C-alpha cells in the first residue's frame, strides 16, 4: 500500500496535472474551431433558407477533407514529441518543414477537389439547382482557405509536440474573432450594416453587396489564412521555439521525412475520416424515419459531441506525453503514463455521463419545444450515457498508441469496429431487429450499434496498447 501511495505522489499525480495542463487549451481550441461552424450556420440561416442549405451541404464536403488533412498532419505531434524527449532539437526543424510541404500539397489538392468535383457530386446527390449553385459558390471561396488551414494544422501539431498547446487556443479564438464580423459584412452586405449601425455609416459601406453563402465562404477562407499567418508569426517569435528556430532556414523536400509523416499520419487521417463518415451514413439512414426522429437524433448527437471535446483533447495530450517519455527512452514510465491517461479518461467519462443524465431534460428543451422530439431525444440520451465511456476509452487508447507511433493498427481496428460492428450492426438492429425475438429498433438500434462498435474498438485498442507497451 505504501508503495502505491508513493507511486501516486511521485508519478501519477504529477502526470495527471501535466496531462490536464496540456489538454484544457486543446479543448478550448477545439470548441473555438467548432464555434466557427456554428456561426456560419446561424448567420446564413438568418439570411435565407437557400443560403443555409448551401452552407450545410457544402460543409458536409469540405469538413471531411479538412479532418483528413488534420489527422494526417497530427502525425507530426508524436514525431516532434519523440525528438524533444530525446533532446534531438536539431532534427525537429527538418521534420516540421517536411510537414509544411505535405500540408501545402494536401491543401492545394483539397482546393482543386472543391473547385472541380463538387457539381458532379451535387448531381448524384440530387441537390436542388438553386442550392447546388449557391453551395458551389460557397465552396469555391472556401477552397482558397484549404492550404491555409493545412499549414495552420501542421504548425499546431508542431507546437503541441513541443508541449505548448495554448497558442492553438488563442489563435483559434483569433480566427473566430475574424470569422464573426467578416461573415456579417460579407453575408448581409450594406443592408446588414445599416440594420446594425443605422444609416449614418458611409455610403460606400452601404453599397456593399449581399453575398449570402458566397460571402460565408470568403469569410471562412479569411479566417483560415488568419490562423495560419498568426501561427507562423507566433512560432517565429515565441520563446518556446527558440531552440528549434524552424524559420531560420527552409529545408527542401526530403523523401525520408515525408515518408515518416505519411506512415504515421495518414492512418490517423483515415481513422478520423472513417469516424466522420460513420455518423454521416447513420444520419442518411435515419432520415427515412421522419423529421421527429431526425431532430431527436441530431439533438442527442450535438449534445454528446460537445461533451466529447474534453476526452478527445485528453487523447491528443496523451499522444504528446507518451511520445515525450518514449523519446527519453524511459519505457517503463511511458507505460505508466499511457495507462494513467486511460484511467483519467474513464473518470472524465463518468463525470460526463452524470452531467449528461442530470442536464438532459433542460438542455433538450433549449433545442426544441416539440414534446415528441423531446421525449425521443431523452430516450436516446439514456443510451448516450453508456456511449460516453466507450467513446472516451477508445479515443484515449488510440491517443496513447499514437504516442508509440502505432497508427496503422489503430486505423484497421477503427475501420472494422466502426463500419462492420457500429454501422453494420446498428443498421441491422434498426431496420431488421433480431429475428423473432426483437423487433426493428429504429434510431435506438443505430445508437446501440454505435455503443457496440466503440466498445469493440476500446477492447481491441486496450489489447494492442497492453501488447505494445510491454514489448517496448
C-alpha positions as MATLAB code, in Angstrom:
seq = 'XXXXXXXXXXXXXXXXXXXXXXXXXXXXXXXXXXXXXXXXXXXXXXXXXXXXXXXXXXXXXXXXXXXXXXXXXXXXXXXXXXXXXXXXXXXXXXXXXXXXXXXXXXXXXXXXXXXXXXXXXXXXXXXXXXXXXXXXXXXXXXXXXXXXXXXXXXXXXXXXXXXXXXXXXXXXXXXXXXXXXXXXXXXXXXXXXXXXXXXXXXXXXXXXXXXXXXXXXXXXXXXXXXXXXXXXXXXXXXXXXXXXXXXXXXXXXXXXXXXXXXXXXXXXXXXXXXXXXXXXXXXXXXXXXXXXXXXXXXXXXXXXXXXXXXXXXXXXXXXXXXXXXXXXXXXXXXXXXXXXXXXXXXXXXXXXXXXXXXXXXXXXXXXXXXXXXXXXXXXXXXXXXXXXXXXXXXXXXXXXXXXXXXXXXXXXXXXXXXXXXXXXXXXXXXXXXXXXXXXXXXXXXXXXXXXXXXXXXXXXXXXXXXXXXXXX';
ca = [
       0.000    0.000    0.000;
       2.824    2.374    0.869;
       4.497    1.710   -2.489;
       1.264    2.531   -4.349;
       0.819    5.808   -2.450;
       4.418    6.707   -3.233;
       3.785    5.979   -6.933;
       0.686    8.194   -6.867;
       2.661   11.069   -5.323;
       5.765   10.738   -7.487;
       4.331    9.604  -10.851;
       0.564    9.523  -11.290;
      -0.479   12.809   -9.682;
       2.263   14.931  -11.345;
       1.499   13.208  -14.641;
      -2.228   13.896  -14.266;
      -1.560   17.596  -13.651;
       0.713   17.780  -16.709;
      -1.844   15.963  -18.854;
      -4.668   18.302  -17.861;
      -2.395   21.330  -18.356;
      -1.887   20.204  -21.956;
      -5.461   19.043  -22.593;
      -7.506   22.044  -21.430;
      -6.097   24.530  -24.002;
      -6.575   21.878  -26.706;
     -10.213   21.551  -25.615;
     -10.661   25.326  -25.817;
      -9.149   25.383  -29.309;
     -11.466   22.585  -30.469;
     -14.507   24.439  -29.113;
     -13.401   27.694  -30.786;
     -12.991   25.963  -34.150;
     -16.368   24.246  -33.746;
     -17.781   27.678  -32.952;
     -16.888   28.865  -36.461;
     -19.195   26.234  -37.974;
     -21.959   27.221  -35.555;
     -21.550   30.893  -36.518;
     -21.688   30.017  -40.236;
     -24.951   28.097  -39.791;
     -26.554   30.743  -37.575;
     -25.665   33.686  -39.826;
     -26.596   32.069  -43.129;
     -29.798   30.753  -41.521;
     -30.826   34.324  -40.746;
     -30.124   35.338  -44.351;
     -32.369   32.841  -46.158;
     -33.157   29.121  -46.344;
     -31.262   28.600  -49.607;
     -28.032   30.009  -48.166;
     -28.436   27.861  -45.047;
     -28.933   24.727  -47.147;
     -25.995   25.684  -49.400;
     -23.612   26.118  -46.457;
     -24.865   22.948  -44.755;
     -24.403   20.845  -47.898;
     -21.060   22.490  -48.685;
     -19.739   21.923  -45.165;
     -20.514   18.212  -45.489;
     -17.986   18.150  -48.363;
     -15.111   20.325  -47.146;
     -15.185   19.274  -43.485;
     -14.214   15.615  -44.157;
     -11.377   16.843  -46.390;
     -10.145   19.180  -43.664;
     -10.398   16.479  -40.997;
      -8.408   14.050  -43.159;
      -5.699   16.710  -43.614;
      -5.762   17.470  -39.880;
      -5.429   13.798  -38.955;
      -2.568   13.255  -41.393;
      -0.679   16.286  -40.070;
      -1.302   15.160  -36.470;
       1.334   12.538  -37.256;
       3.878   15.319  -36.701;
       2.964   15.577  -32.998;
       4.403   12.205  -31.864;
       7.411   12.697  -34.173;
       8.250   16.049  -32.536;
       7.423   14.706  -29.059;
       9.900   11.820  -29.505;
      12.621   14.162  -30.779;
      12.018   16.666  -27.971;
      12.079   13.946  -25.317;
      15.376   12.693  -26.712;
      16.835   16.234  -26.778;
      17.352   15.967  -30.554;
      16.360   19.566  -31.253;
      18.323   19.822  -34.494;
      16.151   17.105  -36.069;
      12.878   18.883  -35.261;
      13.243   21.708  -37.806;
      13.575   19.479  -40.919;
      10.710   17.282  -39.630;
       8.465   20.351  -39.340;
       9.481   21.564  -42.791;
       8.516   18.208  -44.342;
       5.132   18.538  -42.649;
       4.721   22.028  -44.117;
       5.464   20.696  -47.610;
       2.909   17.912  -47.086;
       0.388   20.442  -45.723;
       0.812   22.681  -48.747;
       0.334   19.745  -51.128;
      -2.749   18.480  -49.271;
      -4.228   21.983  -49.151;
      -3.800   22.511  -52.893;
      -5.296   19.073  -53.674;
      -8.268   19.780  -51.399;
      -8.803   23.157  -53.086;
      -8.715   21.593  -56.555;
     -11.268   18.966  -55.484;
     -13.594   21.671  -54.177;
     -13.255   23.662  -57.404;
     -13.625   20.776  -59.850;
     -15.566   17.893  -58.283;
     -18.499   19.418  -56.393;
     -21.066   19.852  -59.185;
     -20.891   16.183  -60.293;
     -21.353   15.192  -56.626;
     -24.361   17.502  -56.309;
     -25.897   15.913  -59.406;
     -25.510   12.432  -57.923;
     -26.985   13.664  -54.612;
     -29.946   15.286  -56.461;
     -29.291   18.600  -54.719;
     -31.819   21.255  -55.902;
     -30.362   23.502  -58.585;
     -30.577   26.735  -56.582;
     -28.903   25.158  -53.556;
     -26.237   23.459  -55.703;
     -25.337   26.722  -57.455;
     -25.010   28.678  -54.220;
     -23.167   25.843  -52.460;
     -20.669   25.606  -55.336;
     -20.001   29.338  -54.974;
     -19.519   28.901  -51.209;
     -17.071   26.038  -51.753;
     -15.148   27.837  -54.492;
     -14.428   30.626  -51.989;
     -13.719   28.331  -49.038;
     -11.284   26.359  -51.242;
      -8.830   29.270  -51.138;
      -8.529   28.675  -47.391;
      -7.631   24.968  -47.632;
      -3.840   25.496  -47.927;
      -4.057   27.984  -45.053;
      -5.869   25.662  -42.653;
      -3.493   22.816  -43.601;
      -0.449   24.971  -42.784;
      -2.079   26.026  -39.502;
      -2.718   22.398  -38.527;
       0.900   21.449  -39.310;
       2.235   24.272  -37.131;
      -0.278   23.406  -34.424;
       0.891   19.772  -34.450;
       4.476   21.014  -34.074;
       3.534   23.306  -31.170;
       1.572   20.527  -29.430;
       4.556   18.189  -29.787;
       6.675   20.871  -28.087;
       4.309   20.683  -25.050;
       2.953   24.115  -25.957;
      -0.798   23.769  -26.552;
      -2.014   27.255  -25.570;
      -1.149   29.023  -28.865;
      -3.698   26.869  -30.716;
      -6.356   28.081  -28.263;
      -5.556   31.799  -28.612;
      -5.133   31.651  -32.363;
      -8.370   29.686  -32.801;
     -10.094   32.458  -30.846;
      -8.475   34.986  -33.195;
      -9.874   33.009  -36.135;
     -13.329   33.069  -34.547;
     -12.992   36.826  -33.905;
     -12.242   37.366  -37.620;
     -14.953   34.971  -38.750;
     -17.882   36.668  -36.992;
     -17.556   40.237  -38.387;
     -16.349   39.010  -41.785;
     -19.406   36.744  -42.012;
     -21.726   39.590  -41.095;
     -20.305   42.069  -43.600;
     -19.992   39.594  -46.466;
     -23.246   37.678  -45.961;
     -25.556   40.644  -45.317;
     -23.625   43.419  -47.101;
     -24.503   47.090  -46.733;
     -28.112   46.366  -45.768;
     -26.929   44.398  -42.781;
     -24.571   47.162  -41.684;
     -27.370   49.729  -41.920;
     -29.644   47.477  -39.882;
     -26.948   47.074  -37.241;
     -25.459   50.587  -37.050;
     -28.032   52.841  -38.701;
     -27.931   54.962  -41.866;
     -25.132   57.238  -40.593;
     -22.401   54.851  -41.844;
     -20.543   55.977  -45.029;
     -22.400   55.448  -48.288;
     -19.515   53.347  -49.623;
     -20.201   50.781  -46.895;
     -23.926   50.936  -47.533;
     -23.284   49.891  -51.137;
     -21.514   46.633  -50.170;
     -23.175   43.702  -51.977;
     -25.136   40.986  -50.171;
     -23.224   37.780  -50.968;
     -25.044   35.178  -48.882;
     -23.359   31.761  -48.938;
     -20.523   33.067  -51.156;
     -19.744   35.692  -48.501;
     -19.679   32.956  -45.843;
     -17.128   31.046  -47.930;
     -14.919   34.135  -48.297;
     -15.104   34.751  -44.531;
     -14.157   31.125  -43.885;
     -11.094   31.399  -46.145;
     -10.056   34.675  -44.470;
     -10.304   33.042  -41.036;
      -8.234   30.065  -42.165;
      -5.411   32.204  -43.536;
      -5.524   34.496  -40.487;
      -4.964   31.464  -38.244;
      -2.129   30.187  -40.452;
      -0.301   33.510  -40.543;
      -0.819   34.110  -36.810;
       0.563   30.659  -36.000;
       3.544   31.230  -38.293;
       4.259   34.557  -36.592;
       3.955   33.056  -33.115;
       6.232   30.096  -33.862;
       8.780   32.549  -35.232;
       8.702   34.905  -32.246;
       7.748   32.630  -29.332;
      10.468   31.853  -26.774;
       9.404   28.208  -26.514;
      10.575   27.551  -30.071;
      13.965   29.323  -29.914;
      15.864   26.038  -29.565;
      14.322   24.824  -32.834;
      14.207   28.034  -34.931;
      12.044   26.491  -37.640;
      12.002   29.699  -39.706;
      15.780   30.133  -39.758;
      16.376   28.140  -42.933;
      13.859   26.217  -45.038;
      14.662   22.557  -45.663;
      13.938   21.244  -49.160;
      11.511   18.313  -49.528;
      13.147   15.080  -48.332;
      11.550   11.730  -49.098;
      12.566   10.082  -45.793;
      10.981   12.826  -43.683;
       7.857   12.958  -45.820;
       7.592    9.172  -45.732;
       7.768    9.073  -41.917;
       4.989   11.644  -41.649;
       2.828    9.793  -44.176;
       3.384    6.427  -42.464;
       2.441    7.848  -39.057;
      -0.118   10.454  -40.137;
      -2.194    9.011  -42.989;
      -3.644    6.198  -40.823;
      -4.729    8.878  -38.315;
      -6.383   10.831  -41.129;
      -8.135    7.707  -42.416;
      -9.346    6.810  -38.905;
     -10.822   10.298  -38.410;
     -12.377   10.206  -41.888;
     -13.952    6.813  -41.119;
     -15.449    8.178  -37.893;
     -16.912   11.201  -39.701;
     -18.413    9.073  -42.475;
     -19.874    6.700  -39.868;
     -22.028    9.464  -38.385;
     -22.830   10.862  -41.846;
     -24.099    7.491  -43.091;
     -26.134    6.903  -39.925;
     -27.766   10.311  -40.418;
     -28.666    9.341  -44.003;
     -30.191    6.018  -42.878;
     -32.151    7.689  -40.083;
     -33.543   10.320  -42.483;
     -36.150    7.797  -43.697;
     -37.700    7.595  -40.199;
     -39.120   11.121  -40.386;
     -38.386   14.578  -39.080;
     -39.116   13.815  -35.406;
     -36.554   11.015  -35.366;
     -34.002   13.061  -37.306;
     -34.443   16.003  -34.957;
     -34.108   13.886  -31.813;
     -31.019   12.128  -33.196;
     -29.336   15.426  -34.113;
     -30.056   16.927  -30.678;
     -28.580   13.929  -28.862;
     -25.571   13.875  -31.191;
     -24.958   17.616  -30.827;
     -25.058   17.452  -27.025;
     -22.753   14.424  -26.786;
     -20.333   15.958  -29.320;
     -19.823   18.974  -27.059;
     -19.108   16.719  -24.073;
     -16.737   14.616  -26.208;
     -14.385   17.592  -26.671;
     -12.600   17.002  -23.345;
     -11.935   13.234  -23.823;
     -10.700   13.975  -27.354;
      -8.408   16.715  -26.046;
      -7.065   14.344  -23.385;
      -6.300   11.910  -26.196;
      -4.250   14.499  -28.087;
      -2.400   15.477  -24.899;
      -1.734   11.811  -24.111;
      -0.067   11.390  -27.504;
       2.370   14.155  -26.537;
       3.124   12.794  -23.073;
       3.697    9.223  -24.237;
       5.856   10.454  -27.136;
       7.961   12.683  -24.857;
       8.579    9.854  -22.414;
       9.488    7.347  -25.113;
      11.874    9.900  -26.617;
      13.657    9.916  -23.255;
      13.992    6.113  -23.528;
      12.025    5.699  -20.270;
       9.947    2.764  -21.470;
       8.550    1.644  -18.111;
       7.473    5.199  -17.306;
       5.841    5.553  -20.748;
       3.651    2.553  -19.927;
       2.572    4.184  -16.656;
       1.936    7.491  -18.424;
      -0.259    5.756  -21.017;
      -2.389    3.797  -18.552;
      -2.670    6.746  -16.173;
      -4.175    8.692  -19.084;
      -6.669    5.877  -19.675;
      -7.752    5.962  -16.010;
      -8.214    9.750  -16.201;
     -10.334    9.315  -19.361;
     -12.619    6.877  -17.504;
     -13.074    9.399  -14.679;
     -13.868   12.168  -17.189;
     -16.325    9.857  -18.977;
     -18.091    9.103  -15.685;
     -18.421   12.829  -14.953;
     -19.717   13.434  -18.498;
     -22.272   10.636  -18.119;
     -23.589   12.081  -14.860;
     -23.700   15.568  -16.382;
     -25.488   14.249  -19.462;
     -28.119   12.452  -17.403;
     -28.761   15.299  -14.957;
     -28.949   18.098  -17.548;
     -30.602   16.176  -20.401;
     -34.162   17.484  -19.996;
     -33.358   21.221  -19.639;
     -30.738   21.133  -22.408;
     -33.081   19.347  -24.822;
     -35.744   21.990  -24.123;
     -33.264   24.628  -25.344;
     -33.047   22.855  -28.706;
     -36.775   22.333  -29.278;
     -40.210   22.877  -27.735;
     -41.717   19.892  -29.591;
     -42.794   17.416  -26.890;
     -42.487   14.408  -29.222;
     -38.924   15.302  -30.224;
     -38.011   15.978  -26.579;
     -39.284   12.571  -25.434;
     -37.441   10.684  -28.179;
     -34.217   12.668  -27.646;
     -34.383   11.891  -23.914;
     -34.664    8.152  -24.632;
     -31.643    8.353  -26.981;
     -29.605   10.194  -24.349;
     -30.287    7.317  -21.946;
     -28.206    5.222  -24.374;
     -25.702    8.043  -24.851;
     -24.848    7.822  -21.142;
     -23.281    4.421  -21.907;
     -21.812    5.781  -25.138;
     -19.641    8.235  -23.156;
     -17.495    5.545  -21.513;
     -16.812    3.559  -24.689;
     -16.106    6.714  -26.701;
     -13.698    8.199  -24.132;
     -11.872    4.893  -23.738;
     -11.356    4.206  -27.437;
     -10.195    7.744  -28.293;
      -7.662    7.840  -25.432;
      -6.371    4.343  -26.112;
      -5.859    5.466  -29.717;
      -4.110    8.616  -28.459;
      -1.706    6.584  -26.323;
      -0.935    4.284  -29.256;
      -0.216    7.286  -31.468;
       2.373    8.298  -28.894;
       4.041    4.979  -29.714;
       3.681    5.893  -33.451;
       1.499    2.781  -33.734;
      -1.137    4.199  -36.074;
      -1.737    1.565  -38.742;
      -3.198   -0.980  -36.320;
      -5.377    1.792  -34.856;
      -6.668    2.508  -38.367;
      -7.517   -1.153  -39.031;
      -9.268   -1.560  -35.660;
     -11.203    1.669  -36.209;
     -12.408    0.738  -39.703;
     -13.521   -2.758  -38.651;
     -15.153   -1.647  -35.395;
     -16.907    1.430  -36.752;
     -18.144    0.200  -40.105;
     -18.758   -3.521  -39.503;
     -19.866   -3.590  -35.855;
     -21.072    0.001  -35.442;
     -22.694    0.798  -38.790;
     -23.473   -2.764  -39.912;
     -24.787   -3.908  -36.532;
     -26.682   -0.671  -35.963;
     -28.348   -0.818  -39.377;
     -29.338   -4.452  -38.784;
     -30.841   -3.686  -35.355;
     -32.503   -0.508  -36.584;
     -34.086   -1.897  -39.739;
     -34.477   -5.644  -39.033;
     -34.164   -6.347  -35.319;
     -33.101   -9.805  -34.136;
     -35.235  -12.497  -35.736;
     -38.466  -13.173  -33.865;
     -37.032  -12.009  -30.526;
     -36.521   -8.282  -31.118;
     -38.480   -6.062  -33.479;
     -36.661   -3.381  -35.536;
     -35.424   -0.781  -33.052;
     -35.285    2.252  -35.357;
     -32.989    5.043  -34.216;
     -32.281    3.235  -30.934;
     -30.822    0.326  -32.910;
     -28.300    2.639  -34.541;
     -27.225    4.023  -31.160;
     -26.872    0.504  -29.742;
     -24.719   -0.256  -32.792;
     -22.578    2.800  -32.041;
     -22.075    1.644  -28.457;
     -21.165   -1.854  -29.656;
     -18.734   -0.513  -32.271;
     -17.000    1.848  -29.857;
     -16.811   -0.847  -27.179;
     -15.278   -3.283  -29.678;
     -12.735   -0.632  -30.665;
     -11.926    0.071  -26.999;
     -11.347   -3.610  -26.202;
      -9.130   -4.186  -29.247;
      -7.148   -0.984  -28.684;
      -6.646   -1.892  -24.992;
      -5.275   -5.263  -26.092;
      -2.959   -3.524  -28.559;
      -1.725   -0.985  -26.005;
      -1.077   -3.714  -23.448;
       0.905   -5.681  -26.011;
       2.984   -2.827  -27.445;
       3.697   -1.163  -24.073;
       5.160   -4.421  -22.758;
       7.211   -5.006  -25.917;
       8.760   -1.517  -25.942;
];
